[in-house]
Structures are given as C-alpha cells and as structure tokens.
Amino acid sequence: MATITLSIPEEIKIQMEKFEWLNWSAIAREAFQRRIKQLQILNKLEKDFKNSKLSDKECLELGKQLKDSMCQELRDKTQSRS
C-alpha cells in the first residue's frame, strides 16, 4: 500500500486529537474513495451527455429526480436493517 503525507491546519489537528480513538487513515481513505467514485460518475455523465440536446433546466430536473431516487433507496436500505 502506498503512503501519503497530508498537511492540515493546526485547528483541525487539535480537533482530531479529541477523537484519537478514530482511525483517521481509514477515514481519509474512505473520503478519497468517495471522491474518486464521484469523479468517475461525473466523467461518465459528461461523456454520455456530451452531445445532449437537454436544456439546463431539464438537466437540473433530472438531477433532482436522481437525488430523490437515491435518497429513497438509502432510506429503504436503512429501514430494512432495523
């Protein structure tokens, strides 16, 4: 596994020290993975819609519908675990 070094403001370091029991490396890894996934999705959408004739308004409405759908899916998963 590769190693990286991050610089963070002192204030964040102080706040992190209050939660020393957390695995900050794992949290950073998860954040990196989430961002990479988001960027991959954006790249795919950009390619898929490169020649789209949709208006900005239509795109925003589709985005809202997608967000609502994903939120509902998450709620369903959460409720099924209870």
N, CA, C and O atoms as a CHARMM CRD file, in Angstrom:
* protein
*
  328
    1    1 MET  N      0.85300  -1.17400   0.00000 PROA 1      0.00000
    2    1 MET  CA     0.00000   0.00000   0.00000 PROA 1      0.00000
    3    1 MET  C      0.89800   1.23600   0.00000 PROA 1      0.00000
    4    1 MET  O      1.90700   1.29200   0.70300 PROA 1      0.00000
    5    2 ALA  N      0.50800   2.21600  -0.79900 PROA 2      0.00000
    6    2 ALA  CA     1.27000   3.46700  -0.87500 PROA 2      0.00000
    7    2 ALA  C      1.00500   4.32000   0.36800 PROA 2      0.00000
    8    2 ALA  O     -0.01700   4.17100   1.03700 PROA 2      0.00000
    9    3 THR  N      1.94200   5.20600   0.65400 PROA 3      0.00000
   10    3 THR  CA     1.82000   6.11200   1.78900 PROA 3      0.00000
   11    3 THR  C      1.83200   7.54100   1.28200 PROA 3      0.00000
   12    3 THR  O      2.62200   7.89300   0.40600 PROA 3      0.00000
   13    4 ILE  N      0.94300   8.37300   1.84300 PROA 4      0.00000
   14    4 ILE  CA     0.96400   9.79600   1.51700 PROA 4      0.00000
   15    4 ILE  C      1.01000  10.58700   2.81800 PROA 4      0.00000
   16    4 ILE  O      0.63700  10.08800   3.87900 PROA 4      0.00000
   17    5 THR  N      1.46900  11.81600   2.71900 PROA 5      0.00000
   18    5 THR  CA     1.51000  12.71400   3.86100 PROA 5      0.00000
   19    5 THR  C      0.62400  13.90300   3.54400 PROA 5      0.00000
   20    5 THR  O      0.72500  14.48600   2.46400 PROA 5      0.00000
   21    6 LEU  N     -0.24900  14.26700   4.48000 PROA 6      0.00000
   22    6 LEU  CA    -1.15800  15.39200   4.29900 PROA 6      0.00000
   23    6 LEU  C     -0.79400  16.51300   5.25000 PROA 6      0.00000
   24    6 LEU  O     -0.38700  16.27000   6.38700 PROA 6      0.00000
   25    7 SER  N     -0.94000  17.72100   4.78800 PROA 7      0.00000
   26    7 SER  CA    -0.80100  18.89100   5.65000 PROA 7      0.00000
   27    7 SER  C     -2.19600  19.39300   5.97900 PROA 7      0.00000
   28    7 SER  O     -3.03200  19.55600   5.09100 PROA 7      0.00000
   29    8 ILE  N     -2.44000  19.63600   7.24500 PROA 8      0.00000
   30    8 ILE  CA    -3.73600  20.14500   7.67400 PROA 8      0.00000
   31    8 ILE  C     -3.50900  21.33100   8.60800 PROA 8      0.00000
   32    8 ILE  O     -2.46700  21.41500   9.25800 PROA 8      0.00000
   33    9 PRO  N     -4.45900  22.23200   8.67900 PROA 9      0.00000
   34    9 PRO  CA    -4.32300  23.35600   9.60700 PROA 9      0.00000
   35    9 PRO  C     -4.24100  22.86500  11.05800 PROA 9      0.00000
   36    9 PRO  O     -4.80500  21.82900  11.40800 PROA 9      0.00000
   37   10 GLU  N     -3.55200  23.60300  11.86400 PROA 10     0.00000
   38   10 GLU  CA    -3.36800  23.24000  13.28100 PROA 10     0.00000
   39   10 GLU  C     -4.71500  23.06500  13.98300 PROA 10     0.00000
   40   10 GLU  O     -4.86600  22.16800  14.81300 PROA 10     0.00000
   41   11 GLU  N     -5.69100  23.91300  13.65900 PROA 11     0.00000
   42   11 GLU  CA    -7.00500  23.82400  14.30300 PROA 11     0.00000
   43   11 GLU  C     -7.66300  22.46800  14.03900 PROA 11     0.00000
   44   11 GLU  O     -8.28000  21.88800  14.93300 PROA 11     0.00000
   45   12 ILE  N     -7.53100  21.97400  12.82600 PROA 12     0.00000
   46   12 ILE  CA    -8.09600  20.65600  12.51300 PROA 12     0.00000
   47   12 ILE  C     -7.35300  19.57800  13.29700 PROA 12     0.00000
   48   12 ILE  O     -7.98000  18.66200  13.82900 PROA 12     0.00000
   49   13 LYS  N     -6.05000  19.67300  13.37500 PROA 13     0.00000
   50   13 LYS  CA    -5.24800  18.70900  14.13100 PROA 13     0.00000
   51   13 LYS  C     -5.70000  18.66800  15.58800 PROA 13     0.00000
   52   13 LYS  O     -5.82700  17.59200  16.17200 PROA 13     0.00000
   53   14 ILE  N     -5.94000  19.83600  16.17000 PROA 14     0.00000
   54   14 ILE  CA    -6.39900  19.91200  17.56900 PROA 14     0.00000
   55   14 ILE  C     -7.74100  19.20900  17.71400 PROA 14     0.00000
   56   14 ILE  O     -7.95800  18.46500  18.67000 PROA 14     0.00000
   57   15 GLN  N     -8.64800  19.44800  16.75800 PROA 15     0.00000
   58   15 GLN  CA    -9.95700  18.80200  16.81100 PROA 15     0.00000
   59   15 GLN  C     -9.84000  17.28600  16.64000 PROA 15     0.00000
   60   15 GLN  O    -10.54200  16.52300  17.30400 PROA 15     0.00000
   61   16 MET  N     -8.95500  16.86100  15.75000 PROA 16     0.00000
   62   16 MET  CA    -8.75600  15.42100  15.53000 PROA 16     0.00000
   63   16 MET  C     -8.23200  14.74000  16.79100 PROA 16     0.00000
   64   16 MET  O     -8.61000  13.60700  17.09100 PROA 16     0.00000
   65   17 GLU  N     -7.37800  15.41600  17.51300 PROA 17     0.00000
   66   17 GLU  CA    -6.80400  14.83500  18.72500 PROA 17     0.00000
   67   17 GLU  C     -7.86100  14.55600  19.78800 PROA 17     0.00000
   68   17 GLU  O     -7.64800  13.72300  20.67000 PROA 17     0.00000
   69   18 LYS  N     -8.97200  15.23000  19.71200 PROA 18     0.00000
   70   18 LYS  CA   -10.07500  14.98200  20.65500 PROA 18     0.00000
   71   18 LYS  C    -10.72500  13.62800  20.39100 PROA 18     0.00000
   72   18 LYS  O    -11.42400  13.08400  21.24600 PROA 18     0.00000
   73   19 PHE  N    -10.48700  13.09500  19.20100 PROA 19     0.00000
   74   19 PHE  CA   -11.06800  11.80800  18.81400 PROA 19     0.00000
   75   19 PHE  C     -9.95800  10.85300  18.41300 PROA 19     0.00000
   76   19 PHE  O     -9.99600  10.24500  17.34300 PROA 19     0.00000
   77   20 GLU  N     -8.97100  10.73000  19.28700 PROA 20     0.00000
   78   20 GLU  CA    -7.78600   9.92500  18.95500 PROA 20     0.00000
   79   20 GLU  C     -8.09700   8.45700  18.73600 PROA 20     0.00000
   80   20 GLU  O     -7.29200   7.74100  18.14000 PROA 20     0.00000
   81   21 TRP  N     -9.23900   7.99400  19.20200 PROA 21     0.00000
   82   21 TRP  CA    -9.61600   6.60100  19.03400 PROA 21     0.00000
   83   21 TRP  C    -10.06500   6.29800  17.59900 PROA 21     0.00000
   84   21 TRP  O    -10.19300   5.13300  17.22000 PROA 21     0.00000
   85   22 LEU  N    -10.30200   7.34800  16.80100 PROA 22     0.00000
   86   22 LEU  CA   -10.69400   7.13100  15.41200 PROA 22     0.00000
   87   22 LEU  C     -9.48400   6.79300  14.54800 PROA 22     0.00000
   88   22 LEU  O     -8.37500   7.26400  14.80000 PROA 22     0.00000
   89   23 ASN  N     -9.70800   5.98600  13.54500 PROA 23     0.00000
   90   23 ASN  CA    -8.66600   5.64400  12.58500 PROA 23     0.00000
   91   23 ASN  C     -8.72300   6.66700  11.44900 PROA 23     0.00000
   92   23 ASN  O     -9.43400   6.47500  10.46300 PROA 23     0.00000
   93   24 TRP  N     -7.97600   7.74000  11.60000 PROA 24     0.00000
   94   24 TRP  CA    -8.02300   8.84200  10.64500 PROA 24     0.00000
   95   24 TRP  C     -7.52800   8.42300   9.26600 PROA 24     0.00000
   96   24 TRP  O     -7.97500   8.96700   8.25600 PROA 24     0.00000
   97   25 SER  N     -6.62200   7.47600   9.21400 PROA 25     0.00000
   98   25 SER  CA    -6.15400   6.98700   7.91300 PROA 25     0.00000
   99   25 SER  C     -7.29100   6.31400   7.15300 PROA 25     0.00000
  100   25 SER  O     -7.44900   6.51600   5.94900 PROA 25     0.00000
  101   26 ALA  N     -8.07500   5.51900   7.86000 PROA 26     0.00000
  102   26 ALA  CA    -9.20600   4.84000   7.23000 PROA 26     0.00000
  103   26 ALA  C    -10.25100   5.86000   6.77600 PROA 26     0.00000
  104   26 ALA  O    -10.83200   5.72200   5.70000 PROA 26     0.00000
  105   27 ILE  N    -10.48500   6.87300   7.59000 PROA 27     0.00000
  106   27 ILE  CA   -11.44900   7.91800   7.23900 PROA 27     0.00000
  107   27 ILE  C    -10.98100   8.65900   5.99300 PROA 27     0.00000
  108   27 ILE  O    -11.78400   8.93200   5.10100 PROA 27     0.00000
  109   28 ALA  N     -9.70500   8.98400   5.91800 PROA 28     0.00000
  110   28 ALA  CA    -9.15600   9.66700   4.74500 PROA 28     0.00000
  111   28 ALA  C     -9.27200   8.76800   3.51200 PROA 28     0.00000
  112   28 ALA  O     -9.63600   9.24000   2.43600 PROA 28     0.00000
  113   29 ARG  N     -8.96500   7.47700   3.66300 PROA 29     0.00000
  114   29 ARG  CA    -9.06900   6.53000   2.54600 PROA 29     0.00000
  115   29 ARG  C    -10.50200   6.49500   2.00700 PROA 29     0.00000
  116   29 ARG  O    -10.72400   6.53200   0.79700 PROA 29     0.00000
  117   30 GLU  N    -11.46800   6.42500   2.92800 PROA 30     0.00000
  118   30 GLU  CA   -12.88100   6.39000   2.53300 PROA 30     0.00000
  119   30 GLU  C    -13.26400   7.67100   1.79700 PROA 30     0.00000
  120   30 GLU  O    -13.98500   7.62700   0.80000 PROA 30     0.00000
  121   31 ALA  N    -12.78100   8.81000   2.28800 PROA 31     0.00000
  122   31 ALA  CA   -13.07900  10.08800   1.63500 PROA 31     0.00000
  123   31 ALA  C    -12.48100  10.12100   0.23200 PROA 31     0.00000
  124   31 ALA  O    -13.12900  10.58600  -0.70500 PROA 31     0.00000
  125   32 PHE  N    -11.26000   9.63600   0.08200 PROA 32     0.00000
  126   32 PHE  CA   -10.63300   9.57800  -1.23600 PROA 32     0.00000
  127   32 PHE  C    -11.43600   8.67700  -2.17400 PROA 32     0.00000
  128   32 PHE  O    -11.67900   9.02500  -3.33000 PROA 32     0.00000
  129   33 GLN  N    -11.84300   7.52100  -1.66300 PROA 33     0.00000
  130   33 GLN  CA   -12.60800   6.58300  -2.48500 PROA 33     0.00000
  131   33 GLN  C    -13.94600   7.18900  -2.90800 PROA 33     0.00000
  132   33 GLN  O    -14.36600   7.03000  -4.05300 PROA 33     0.00000
  133   34 ARG  N    -14.61500   7.88500  -1.98300 PROA 34     0.00000
  134   34 ARG  CA   -15.87700   8.54600  -2.30600 PROA 34     0.00000
  135   34 ARG  C    -15.68400   9.59400  -3.40300 PROA 34     0.00000
  136   34 ARG  O    -16.46300   9.65800  -4.35400 PROA 34     0.00000
  137   35 ARG  N    -14.64700  10.40900  -3.26200 PROA 35     0.00000
  138   35 ARG  CA   -14.39900  11.46500  -4.24800 PROA 35     0.00000
  139   35 ARG  C    -14.06000  10.86600  -5.60500 PROA 35     0.00000
  140   35 ARG  O    -14.52500  11.36200  -6.63100 PROA 35     0.00000
  141   36 ILE  N    -13.25600   9.80800  -5.62600 PROA 36     0.00000
  142   36 ILE  CA   -12.91500   9.14900  -6.88800 PROA 36     0.00000
  143   36 ILE  C    -14.17400   8.61400  -7.55200 PROA 36     0.00000
  144   36 ILE  O    -14.34600   8.76000  -8.76200 PROA 36     0.00000
  145   37 LYS  N    -15.05000   8.00100  -6.77800 PROA 37     0.00000
  146   37 LYS  CA   -16.31000   7.46600  -7.31000 PROA 37     0.00000
  147   37 LYS  C    -17.14500   8.59800  -7.89800 PROA 37     0.00000
  148   37 LYS  O    -17.71500   8.45100  -8.98000 PROA 37     0.00000
  149   38 GLN  N    -17.22100   9.72700  -7.19400 PROA 38     0.00000
  150   38 GLN  CA   -17.97600  10.88000  -7.69500 PROA 38     0.00000
  151   38 GLN  C    -17.39300  11.37200  -9.01500 PROA 38     0.00000
  152   38 GLN  O    -18.13400  11.64900  -9.95700 PROA 38     0.00000
  153   39 LEU  N    -16.08700  11.47900  -9.08400 PROA 39     0.00000
  154   39 LEU  CA   -15.43200  11.95900 -10.29300 PROA 39     0.00000
  155   39 LEU  C    -15.63300  10.99300 -11.46000 PROA 39     0.00000
  156   39 LEU  O    -15.81000  11.41600 -12.60300 PROA 39     0.00000
  157   40 GLN  N    -15.60400   9.69200 -11.16300 PROA 40     0.00000
  158   40 GLN  CA   -15.84100   8.70200 -12.21000 PROA 40     0.00000
  159   40 GLN  C    -17.26300   8.83500 -12.76100 PROA 40     0.00000
  160   40 GLN  O    -17.48200   8.74900 -13.96900 PROA 40     0.00000
  161   41 ILE  N    -18.21400   9.04400 -11.86800 PROA 41     0.00000
  162   41 ILE  CA   -19.60600   9.22400 -12.29400 PROA 41     0.00000
  163   41 ILE  C    -19.73300  10.49100 -13.14000 PROA 41     0.00000
  164   41 ILE  O    -20.37700  10.48400 -14.18900 PROA 41     0.00000
  165   42 LEU  N    -19.11600  11.57500 -12.67800 PROA 42     0.00000
  166   42 LEU  CA   -19.17400  12.82600 -13.44200 PROA 42     0.00000
  167   42 LEU  C    -18.54300  12.66900 -14.82400 PROA 42     0.00000
  168   42 LEU  O    -19.07600  13.16900 -15.81400 PROA 42     0.00000
  169   43 ASN  N    -17.41600  11.98000 -14.88900 PROA 43     0.00000
  170   43 ASN  CA   -16.76200  11.74100 -16.18600 PROA 43     0.00000
  171   43 ASN  C    -17.66500  10.94300 -17.11300 PROA 43     0.00000
  172   43 ASN  O    -17.77500  11.25100 -18.29900 PROA 43     0.00000
  173   44 LYS  N    -18.30900   9.91700 -16.56900 PROA 44     0.00000
  174   44 LYS  CA   -19.21100   9.09600 -17.37800 PROA 44     0.00000
  175   44 LYS  C    -20.39100   9.92600 -17.86500 PROA 44     0.00000
  176   44 LYS  O    -20.76900   9.85600 -19.03400 PROA 44     0.00000
  177   45 LEU  N    -20.97300  10.71800 -16.95500 PROA 45     0.00000
  178   45 LEU  CA   -22.10100  11.55800 -17.35700 PROA 45     0.00000
  179   45 LEU  C    -21.68900  12.56600 -18.42900 PROA 45     0.00000
  180   45 LEU  O    -22.42600  12.82300 -19.38000 PROA 45     0.00000
  181   46 GLU  N    -20.50600  13.12300 -18.25400 PROA 46     0.00000
  182   46 GLU  CA   -20.01200  14.08900 -19.23000 PROA 46     0.00000
  183   46 GLU  C    -19.88200  13.44300 -20.61200 PROA 46     0.00000
  184   46 GLU  O    -20.26200  14.03900 -21.62000 PROA 46     0.00000
  185   47 LYS  N    -19.35000  12.23500 -20.65100 PROA 47     0.00000
  186   47 LYS  CA   -19.23000  11.51800 -21.92500 PROA 47     0.00000
  187   47 LYS  C    -20.60400  11.17100 -22.49500 PROA 47     0.00000
  188   47 LYS  O    -20.86100  11.34900 -23.68500 PROA 47     0.00000
  189   48 ASP  N    -21.48700  10.67000 -21.61400 PROA 48     0.00000
  190   48 ASP  CA   -22.81800  10.24500 -22.05400 PROA 48     0.00000
  191   48 ASP  C    -23.65700  11.41000 -22.58300 PROA 48     0.00000
  192   48 ASP  O    -24.43700  11.24500 -23.52000 PROA 48     0.00000
  193   49 PHE  N    -23.48900  12.58600 -21.97600 PROA 49     0.00000
  194   49 PHE  CA   -24.32800  13.72900 -22.33100 PROA 49     0.00000
  195   49 PHE  C    -23.59200  14.78600 -23.14800 PROA 49     0.00000
  196   49 PHE  O    -24.07700  15.90700 -23.30100 PROA 49     0.00000
  197   50 LYS  N    -22.43200  14.42900 -23.66500 PROA 50     0.00000
  198   50 LYS  CA   -21.62300  15.38800 -24.42900 PROA 50     0.00000
  199   50 LYS  C    -22.42000  16.02000 -25.56700 PROA 50     0.00000
  200   50 LYS  O    -22.31800  17.22600 -25.79400 PROA 50     0.00000
  201   51 ASN  N    -23.19600  15.23700 -26.27200 PROA 51     0.00000
  202   51 ASN  CA   -23.96500  15.72300 -27.41800 PROA 51     0.00000
  203   51 ASN  C    -25.45400  15.85600 -27.10100 PROA 51     0.00000
  204   51 ASN  O    -26.29300  15.84900 -28.00200 PROA 51     0.00000
  205   52 SER  N    -25.77200  15.97700 -25.81700 PROA 52     0.00000
  206   52 SER  CA   -27.16100  16.06000 -25.39200 PROA 52     0.00000
  207   52 SER  C    -27.81100  17.36700 -25.85400 PROA 52     0.00000
  208   52 SER  O    -27.15500  18.40500 -25.95100 PROA 52     0.00000
  209   53 LYS  N    -29.07600  17.29400 -26.12800 PROA 53     0.00000
  210   53 LYS  CA   -29.85700  18.46900 -26.52200 PROA 53     0.00000
  211   53 LYS  C    -30.71900  18.97200 -25.35700 PROA 53     0.00000
  212   53 LYS  O    -31.56200  19.85100 -25.53600 PROA 53     0.00000
  213   54 LEU  N    -30.49800  18.40000 -24.14700 PROA 54     0.00000
  214   54 LEU  CA   -31.28200  18.81500 -22.98800 PROA 54     0.00000
  215   54 LEU  C    -30.91000  20.23100 -22.57400 PROA 54     0.00000
  216   54 LEU  O    -29.75700  20.64600 -22.69000 PROA 54     0.00000
  217   55 SER  N    -31.90600  20.96400 -22.09100 PROA 55     0.00000
  218   55 SER  CA   -31.64900  22.31000 -21.57900 PROA 55     0.00000
  219   55 SER  C    -31.07900  22.19900 -20.16700 PROA 55     0.00000
  220   55 SER  O    -31.13600  21.14300 -19.53900 PROA 55     0.00000
  221   56 ASP  N    -30.53500  23.30100 -19.68900 PROA 56     0.00000
  222   56 ASP  CA   -30.03400  23.32200 -18.30800 PROA 56     0.00000
  223   56 ASP  C    -31.14800  22.98800 -17.33100 PROA 56     0.00000
  224   56 ASP  O    -30.93400  22.24700 -16.37100 PROA 56     0.00000
  225   57 LYS  N    -32.32800  23.52700 -17.56800 PROA 57     0.00000
  226   57 LYS  CA   -33.47400  23.27200 -16.68200 PROA 57     0.00000
  227   57 LYS  C    -33.81600  21.78000 -16.65200 PROA 57     0.00000
  228   57 LYS  O    -34.07500  21.21800 -15.58700 PROA 57     0.00000
  229   58 GLU  N    -33.81600  21.15000 -17.81800 PROA 58     0.00000
  230   58 GLU  CA   -34.10900  19.71600 -17.89300 PROA 58     0.00000
  231   58 GLU  C    -33.04100  18.90300 -17.16400 PROA 58     0.00000
  232   58 GLU  O    -33.35000  17.92700 -16.48100 PROA 58     0.00000
  233   59 CYS  N    -31.78900  19.31200 -17.31300 PROA 59     0.00000
  234   59 CYS  CA   -30.69700  18.61000 -16.62900 PROA 59     0.00000
  235   59 CYS  C    -30.83900  18.73100 -15.11600 PROA 59     0.00000
  236   59 CYS  O    -30.64500  17.75900 -14.38700 PROA 59     0.00000
  237   60 LEU  N    -31.17700  19.92300 -14.65500 PROA 60     0.00000
  238   60 LEU  CA   -31.36000  20.11700 -13.21300 PROA 60     0.00000
  239   60 LEU  C    -32.52300  19.28300 -12.68500 PROA 60     0.00000
  240   60 LEU  O    -32.43900  18.73600 -11.58600 PROA 60     0.00000
  241   61 GLU  N    -33.60000  19.18100 -13.45100 PROA 61     0.00000
  242   61 GLU  CA   -34.74400  18.37000 -13.03800 PROA 61     0.00000
  243   61 GLU  C    -34.36500  16.89300 -12.98800 PROA 61     0.00000
  244   61 GLU  O    -34.74700  16.19000 -12.05300 PROA 61     0.00000
  245   62 LEU  N    -33.62100  16.41600 -13.97900 PROA 62     0.00000
  246   62 LEU  CA   -33.15700  15.02800 -13.95100 PROA 62     0.00000
  247   62 LEU  C    -32.26400  14.77700 -12.74500 PROA 62     0.00000
  248   62 LEU  O    -32.36400  13.73400 -12.09800 PROA 62     0.00000
  249   63 GLY  N    -31.38700  15.73600 -12.44100 PROA 63     0.00000
  250   63 GLY  CA   -30.52200  15.61200 -11.27400 PROA 63     0.00000
  251   63 GLY  C    -31.31600  15.52600  -9.99000 PROA 63     0.00000
  252   63 GLY  O    -30.99800  14.72500  -9.11100 PROA 63     0.00000
  253   64 LYS  N    -32.35300  16.35100  -9.87500 PROA 64     0.00000
  254   64 LYS  CA   -33.20200  16.32400  -8.68300 PROA 64     0.00000
  255   64 LYS  C    -33.90300  14.96600  -8.55700 PROA 64     0.00000
  256   64 LYS  O    -33.97600  14.39300  -7.47000 PROA 64     0.00000
  257   65 GLN  N    -34.41300  14.46600  -9.67400 PROA 65     0.00000
  258   65 GLN  CA   -35.08000  13.16500  -9.65100 PROA 65     0.00000
  259   65 GLN  C    -34.10900  12.06400  -9.22900 PROA 65     0.00000
  260   65 GLN  O    -34.46900  11.18200  -8.44900 PROA 65     0.00000
  261   66 LEU  N    -32.89100  12.11200  -9.73900 PROA 66     0.00000
  262   66 LEU  CA   -31.87900  11.12300  -9.38300 PROA 66     0.00000
  263   66 LEU  C    -31.55400  11.20000  -7.89400 PROA 66     0.00000
  264   66 LEU  O    -31.48100  10.17700  -7.21300 PROA 66     0.00000
  265   67 LYS  N    -31.35900  12.42500  -7.39400 PROA 67     0.00000
  266   67 LYS  CA   -31.06000  12.60900  -5.97500 PROA 67     0.00000
  267   67 LYS  C    -32.19300  12.06200  -5.10700 PROA 67     0.00000
  268   67 LYS  O    -31.94800  11.35100  -4.13200 PROA 67     0.00000
  269   68 ASP  N    -33.42900  12.39500  -5.46700 PROA 68     0.00000
  270   68 ASP  CA   -34.58100  11.90800  -4.71100 PROA 68     0.00000
  271   68 ASP  C    -34.64100  10.38900  -4.72000 PROA 68     0.00000
  272   68 ASP  O    -34.93400   9.76500  -3.70000 PROA 68     0.00000
  273   69 SER  N    -34.36400   9.80100  -5.87200 PROA 69     0.00000
  274   69 SER  CA   -34.38100   8.34900  -6.00100 PROA 69     0.00000
  275   69 SER  C    -33.29900   7.70500  -5.13000 PROA 69     0.00000
  276   69 SER  O    -33.54000   6.69900  -4.46300 PROA 69     0.00000
  277   70 MET  N    -32.10600   8.30000  -5.14700 PROA 70     0.00000
  278   70 MET  CA   -31.01100   7.75800  -4.34600 PROA 70     0.00000
  279   70 MET  C    -31.30400   7.90000  -2.85700 PROA 70     0.00000
  280   70 MET  O    -30.98200   7.00400  -2.07600 PROA 70     0.00000
  281   71 CYS  N    -31.91400   9.01700  -2.45500 PROA 71     0.00000
  282   71 CYS  CA   -32.28100   9.20800  -1.05200 PROA 71     0.00000
  283   71 CYS  C    -33.30300   8.16000  -0.61800 PROA 71     0.00000
  284   71 CYS  O    -33.19900   7.59700   0.47100 PROA 71     0.00000
  285   72 GLN  N    -34.28500   7.90400  -1.47200 PROA 72     0.00000
  286   72 GLN  CA   -35.29800   6.90800  -1.14200 PROA 72     0.00000
  287   72 GLN  C    -34.67000   5.51700  -1.02600 PROA 72     0.00000
  288   72 GLN  O    -35.02000   4.74300  -0.13500 PROA 72     0.00000
  289   73 GLU  N    -33.75000   5.21100  -1.92400 PROA 73     0.00000
  290   73 GLU  CA   -33.05300   3.92100  -1.88000 PROA 73     0.00000
  291   73 GLU  C    -32.29300   3.77300  -0.56600 PROA 73     0.00000
  292   73 GLU  O    -32.31900   2.70800   0.05000 PROA 73     0.00000
  293   74 LEU  N    -31.62600   4.82500  -0.13800 PROA 74     0.00000
  294   74 LEU  CA   -30.88700   4.80000   1.12200 PROA 74     0.00000
  295   74 LEU  C    -31.84400   4.62300   2.29600 PROA 74     0.00000
  296   74 LEU  O    -31.56700   3.85600   3.21700 PROA 74     0.00000
  297   75 ARG  N    -32.97800   5.34000   2.26000 PROA 75     0.00000
  298   75 ARG  CA   -33.96700   5.18500   3.33100 PROA 75     0.00000
  299   75 ARG  C    -34.47400   3.75000   3.40700 PROA 75     0.00000
  300   75 ARG  O    -34.61200   3.18800   4.49400 PROA 75     0.00000
  301   76 ASP  N    -34.75200   3.15800   2.24000 PROA 76     0.00000
  302   76 ASP  CA   -35.23200   1.78000   2.19100 PROA 76     0.00000
  303   76 ASP  C    -34.21500   0.81400   2.77700 PROA 76     0.00000
  304   76 ASP  O    -34.57800  -0.08600   3.53300 PROA 76     0.00000
  305   77 LYS  N    -32.94000   0.99400   2.43400 PROA 77     0.00000
  306   77 LYS  CA   -31.89200   0.14200   2.97700 PROA 77     0.00000
  307   77 LYS  C    -31.79100   0.29500   4.48900 PROA 77     0.00000
  308   77 LYS  O    -31.64100  -0.68900   5.21400 PROA 77     0.00000
  309   78 THR  N    -31.87300   1.53000   4.95600 PROA 78     0.00000
  310   78 THR  CA   -31.77100   1.80300   6.38700 PROA 78     0.00000
  311   78 THR  C    -32.92200   1.18100   7.14200 PROA 78     0.00000
  312   78 THR  O    -32.73000   0.61000   8.21600 PROA 78     0.00000
  313   79 GLN  N    -34.12600   1.28800   6.58600 PROA 79     0.00000
  314   79 GLN  CA   -35.30700   0.72400   7.23900 PROA 79     0.00000
  315   79 GLN  C    -35.27300  -0.79400   7.23800 PROA 79     0.00000
  316   79 GLN  O    -35.74700  -1.42100   8.18600 PROA 79     0.00000
  317   80 SER  N    -34.73000  -1.38600   6.20500 PROA 80     0.00000
  318   80 SER  CA   -34.68800  -2.85100   6.13100 PROA 80     0.00000
  319   80 SER  C    -33.69500  -3.43700   7.13500 PROA 80     0.00000
  320   80 SER  O    -33.80200  -4.60700   7.50200 PROA 80     0.00000
  321   81 ARG  N    -32.74700  -2.64100   7.57100 PROA 81     0.00000
  322   81 ARG  CA   -31.75300  -3.09800   8.56000 PROA 81     0.00000
  323   81 ARG  C    -32.30300  -3.04100   9.97600 PROA 81     0.00000
  324   81 ARG  O    -31.78300  -3.69200  10.88200 PROA 81     0.00000
  325   82 SER  N    -33.37300  -2.24700  10.16200 PROA 82     0.00000
  326   82 SER  CA   -33.95200  -2.07700  11.52300 PROA 82     0.00000
  327   82 SER  C    -34.76100  -3.25500  11.95500 PROA 82     0.00000
  328   82 SER  O    -35.30400  -3.26000  13.06000 PROA 82     0.00000
